[in-house]
Amino acid sequence: MTLQNILTVHPFEGLHNTIQQFRADHAERRRARAVYDRTWRELSAMSDPERADIGIHSSDIPRIASEAATMSRKTS
């Protein structure tokens, strides 16, 4: 590493990048959680006969909400 490179590298650049990555990861987790919560609320608001019409049992809600959240993370 030359002296010029040493002088132009900010001493806290690595820390800054780590913080930025943490913020981005946290924002992504919050978006996925919002999808999970919205899916859970919408399916829970349906009656048992309504859910039966689309082939969903109340015990399926956590799994479906989790899958929706996982899919939202893959498409972001």
N, C-alpha and C positions, 0 to 999 in steps of 0.2 A: 504494500500500500504506500503510495507516494505521499509526500507532505501535503500536496494539493488536495488529495482525496481525504486525508485526515482532517484538514481544515474545513472542508465542505460538508462532511457528515455531521449531522446534528447529534449530540450525545444522547438525546432522549428519543431518537427516531424509533428504535425498537419498542420502547414503552408506548409511544404514541400509536404505533401500528397495532400493538396488542390491545390497547384500549379501544381503538376503532373496530377491531374484529369482535371484541366482546360486545360492543354496542350493536353491531350488525347481527350477531348471533342472538342477542337478547330480543331485538326487534322481531326477528324471524320466529322465535319461540312464542312471543306475544301474538303474532299473526296466526300462528297455528293454533294456539289456545283459543283465540276468538272464533276460529272456524269450528273447533271442537264444541265450544259453548253454544254457538248458534245452531249447530246440527242437533245437539242434545235438546235444546229448548224447542226447536221445531218438531222434532219427533215426539217429544214428551207431551207437547200440546195436542197431538192427535189422539183421538179415541182409539180404543182397542180395535173396533171394527174397521176404522180408517186405516190403521197400520196393517191389519190383516189383509185388506184389499191390495196392498202393495207388497205383501209377503214378509212383513216385519213383526216380530214379537217384541214386547217391551224389554225382554232380557237381551235383545240384540242391540239396543240403543248405545250402550257404551262402546261396543266393538265398531259399530258403524260410525260413530262420532270420532273414534280414534283413527279409523281408516281415512275419513275425510280430512282430518288434520294432517295425517301423514302425506296424503296426496297433495294437499296444498303446499307443503314444504318442497315437494319434488317439482312442482310446476312454477315455483317462484324464482 
